[in-house]
Amino acid sequence: MEEKFVIQGGKPLIGEVEVRGAKNAAFPILTASLLTKETCVIDNIPLIEDVLKMIKILEQMGAKVSWIGKRKIEINSSKVKPSKIPFNLVGCFRGSILLLGGLLARFNKAKIPSPGGCVIGARPIDTHLDAFKQAGVKVYPEGRFYRFEKKKQDKSLEIVLKEISVTATENMLLFAATNPKKTVIKIADQDYQVQDLIKVLKKMGVEIKHSGVRELEIIGKKRLKGFKHFIMYDPIEAGTFIIATLATKGRVVIKNAELSFLSLFLKRLKDFGANFEILDSKTIRVLPSKKLKIDKIQSLPYPGIHSDLQPELGVLATQTKGATMIHDPLFDARLRYLNELNKMGADIIFCDPHRAIVYGPTQLQGIEMPISDLRAGAAMIIAGLIAKGTTVIHNVYQIDRGYEKIEQRLHQLGADIKRRVGS
């Protein structure tokens, strides 16, 4: 049965909330367990659909997984077989692309379908394919599948990514982890999930250093150790609660917030007139702001403002005075959510697929809407929280892919939001 969120807007968020583990850090760390035959212990696992699906994929491939705590697993991949990869699950979400690096590093071969994920425009895997080809991997397109074969001899490699890509950087890190010769990755991403993966690979015995601007140097080992690791907290989820509190003019203390990865985001919020206090390195208190004025929202690779937070900032812009330029150069359909905001009464003009201008402030009105991707879903929840009347959001499974029981946690902060089953 379809599930939906029903929101009665107009209530400020008040209280305390704790951020969960980072979804996008969990994927490569789970994949890293493929690189060793030793047992790995992974803690702070976010209990969300995509991460649990990734664990299920590893289990179906032969990994032994034991839950030893609410968010903690032991995983042993000594009996994993690439031939057992469940294509029906792998094709469902984009994080599964990271299996490539792990499987090729250990087994020298892999076959996967084109991965799924959020509908936010063209997201080809060309950058991954190009990087693997540079590394000497043979790539064979076979219908909707790709088959990969790696030469068994090790050699020094220099891989220049054709664009800054989080998952391509992670795939190359995983791929290089078992190569005892030096691998250099240029145009490497440096975002939070890449940094967390690097910590794990170092625990396994891989030597990694930053050798230049967006450049990583890796010297791997044939036999890697098991590891124990606590997945970092999700800075995107922290950003979501910060924006939701500002939009509703609430008072919320957000704990487990990885603020070091939100430096520019927080700096720009201050520029906009946001009222908040940094209590310590992982705690922020967000307070009502008298006047917000946003001139421009531009998403860029780290250390820029994350594209995942752009839709939520777009909702906030509808409540601020004047014109706000939104520019997302990364994804050509990331601005689709603005169509729903216009239906709610916002005043937004599209310039092109990557740019739009929001005029505010406007009183949003609750409507019934579907959502097509995870981050648009989070943005529409915030829109519903500040709208007049009832907002109904369908396709909430998209939101469940990235946020753990978001409606329960917002309800604890005073939001009138309920999950309903049925049409």
Buried (B, 14 or more C-beta within 10 A) or exposed (E): EEBBBBBBBEBBBBEEBBBBBBBBBBBBBBBBBBBBBBBBBBBBBBEBBBBEBBBBBBBBBBBBBEEEEEBBBBBBBEEBEBEEBBBEBBBBBBBBBBBBBBBBBBBBBBBBBBBBBBBBBEBEBEBBBBBBEBBEBEEEEEEEBBEBBBEEEEEEBEBEBBEBBBBBBBBBBBBBBBBEEBBBBBBBBBBBBBBBBBBBBEBBBBEBEEBEEBBBBBBBBEEBEBBEBBBBBBBBBBBBBBBBBBBBBBBBBBBBBBBEBBEBBBEBBEEBBBBBEEBEEBBBBBBEBEEBBBEBBBBBBBEBBBBBBBBBBBBBBBBBEEBBBBBBEBBBBBBBBBEBBBEBBBBBEBEEBBBBBBBBBBEBBBBEBBBBBBBBBBBBBBBBBBBBBBBBBBBBEBBBBBBBBBBEBBBBBBBBBEBEEEE
